[in-house]
Amino acid sequence: MSIDSTSSLKRFNLERATNFMRQFRDPDSRELKKLSANQFMEVWSHYDKDGNGYIEGTELDGFLKEFVSSANFVDISPDAVSDEMLVELKACFMEAYDDNQDGKIDIRELAQLLPMEENFLLLFRFDNPLESSVEFMKIWREYDTDGSGYIEADELKNFLRDLLKEAKKINDVSEDKLIEYTDTMLQVFDSNKDGRLQLSEMAKLLPVKENFLCRQVFKGATKLTKDDIERVFSLYDRDNNGSIENEELRGFLKDLLELVKKDYDAQDLLEFEETILQGVEYSSEGKISRKQLTMILLALAKHNQEEEVVTP
């Protein structure tokens, strides 16, 4: 290898080390190139360093600095972006892309920013967040076809195929592309790397608009009113039959479980269901009433209030 080649290689490696985003820009126009599914996964994994499903805090600062400085024709260090400039940049960026206004970027929000293969982008743009975890549990049951409590690769591929088909109203995605997208989704969302998606991992791929139980009213700050109870009951009693059952009950319990456990699977949900329902005189009918829901929510509010007192 010549001295010039060695120098160029060192310069290229340094460039990649100091600014990850430069490799994805056209060297002449500095426009972002269209990213493949695998390249998008590379970007996501590089900046979501703790693998928690969000680009936030110092991760977000690093991404913004590199994203902006990579657009320069001259290779400048991301540190050239001053703290004052970063504050202004972040405010503008979050206003434009932080759709749910939670102060961090999730994978769907990043997908709005980076140009990608059309079909892969549709996987993130297709559906608005689900209204509630009841819909999530219905989808889970539909695609966990073998009832294993996990979404395996072939089940995930069927889910993605249906998503794309619904989004485009046509079936023009090749089997090879579907396999590539499935592999990429597993790399992004399969946190424990066991080759399948558990409940908490699938929940990141298919997010719910809001976990209603995270609202301040359930954290012991105020007394629960009859209207509070009724709003929660109607949120989960989707068929309006006067009881919460089947996927309605599992959706409610999933939201409840998320308050105490970050990573959970179907077995965790089943054990949680047994524990919670034993405390509210649960019958064998597989449903809960308004009275039983009230008992659970009051216990939740009391527990949160006690935690606030204990926490210094």
C-alpha positions, 0 to 999 in steps of 0.5 A: 500500500502506498503512503498516499493510500495509507494516509487516505485510509487513516483520514477516512478512519479518523473521519468516521471516528470523529463524525459517524454521520459523514459517511452517509452524506454525498461528498459533493452535495453534502446531502444525506444519501438514501439509507438502506434498512441495515444502514438505518440500523447502524445509525440507530445502534450507534447513537442509542448507546445504552439500547433503551430505545431512545436517543436522549441526553448526551446521546442526543447531543452527540447526534445533533453535533455530528448531524450538523457538522457532517453537512460541512464540506470541510471536515470539522469536529462535532465539538465545533458546535458551541454549547449555545448553538447546541441549545438553539439547535436542539430546541428547533430540532425537537420542535420539528421531530419530537412528535410526542414531546417527551424530550427524546427521539424514538426510532419513528421520530428518527425515521422522519429525519433520515431518507430511507428506502421507501418500504422500510420507511413505511414500517415506521410511518404506517400506523399512528400509535395504537389507542391503547394496549388493548389493540396491542394485545389483539395484534400480539395474539394474532401474530403469536400464532403458535402461542409461544409467548414470543414473536419469532422471526417468521411471525415478525416477517408476517407482521411486517408483510401485512404492515407494508401491504396495508400501507401501500395497498399492494403486495410488491415487497420481495421475500428477500427484502422482507427477510432483510427487514425482519433481520433489521427489526430484530437487530433494533428491537431484540434487546436481549438478542435471543432472536425473537421479540418478547412483549416489552420489545414488541411494545417498542416496535408497536407503541401505544399512544399513552399509558394512561396509568402514568398520569399524575392522577394515579401517582397519589397526588390527588384523590381518585374521582368517579370520573377518573375511574370511569375514564380508565374503565371505558379506555379498556372496556372497548366493547362496552359490555360492562366488564374488562376481559380477555385482551382488554384485561391483558392490555390493562395489566400490561400497562400496569406491569410497565409501571414496575418492570421495564423488560417483561415477557408473556410469562411475567404478564401471566404471573402479574395477572395472578398476583393482581387479581388474587387481591381483588377477589377475582372470579374464574370468569376472566373479567373484572368489574368497575369495583375491582378496577377501583380497588386496583387503582386505589392500591396503585395510587397508595403504593405510589404515594408511599414510594414518594414519602420513602424516596429522599 
